[in-house]
Amino acid sequence: MPGKKILGVIPARYKSSRFEGKPLALINNIPMIKRTYTQAKKSSKLTDLIVATDDIKIENYCKEENIPTIMTSDLCLTGTDRLAEVAKQLDYDLYVNIQGDEPIIDPLAIDQIVNLYLTNKDYMVYNLYKIITDMKQINRNTIIKVIVNEKDETMYMSRLPIPYSNTKLDSTFKQQIPVYGFTRKALSIFNAQVKTINEQYEDIELLRFLDLGYKIKMIETFVDSISVDVPEDIIKVENFLNRNL
């Protein structure tokens, strides 16, 4: 990628209403943040990779493990806000948001985001989706469902099972995969705005871009992904790891 600098950023917040201390939670005796970093490090497309945190415990652990870190404000409301702070300090062409609660993230997902950016320069925001058929997942409000148009541009995202079909046509449900690519301009736009109305309703930060009239370019992926939203999800990840050892 001559001339293009790509930074992978893993936002890691210690305080969480649903799962405090999540980044340091043990998964088969290894803290989640280390698992996420190790997986993301396997991407062939990143120039650099860093953990962005507001907590000294996470920073100290990362230093012990020689994981590059950058301290950000504890006022960041979302992971994207944390990336925006990073972008003010570090100059790159693309910033890839790699969620700290994705300990089994497939590095191919990161590569897909970077390739999507390199082949679609007319956009500022990039994301992935995956077809899902499990009704439990479809109805789960922690799983973000996305509607795209014929150009694979995001039309809307919701915690509800969308699209609803009012015809004999069966709905195809697409799960948003939480790996995002942002240009520096996109992060500047995001950071300059307060939460928009649909973003507030759904609690989905990417809706801010749609509310402001910006397009999000998406592409289908086939990678496995398990987000750790609550402590019970640790068991799901451990079971996955134990099956795939």
Secondary structure, DSSP 4 states (H G I P E B T S, - for coil): -TT--EEEEEEE-S--SSSTTGGG-EETTEEHHHHHHHHHTT-SS-SEEEEEES-HHHHHHHHHTT--EEE--TT--SHHHHHHHHHHHS--SEEEEE-TT-TT--HHHHHHHHHHHHH-TT-SEEEEEEEE--HHHHH-TTSPEEEE-TTSBEEEEESS--S---SSSPP-EEEEEEEEEE-HHHHHHHHTSPPPHHHHHHT-TTHHHHHTT--EEEEE---------STTHHHHHHHHHHHT-
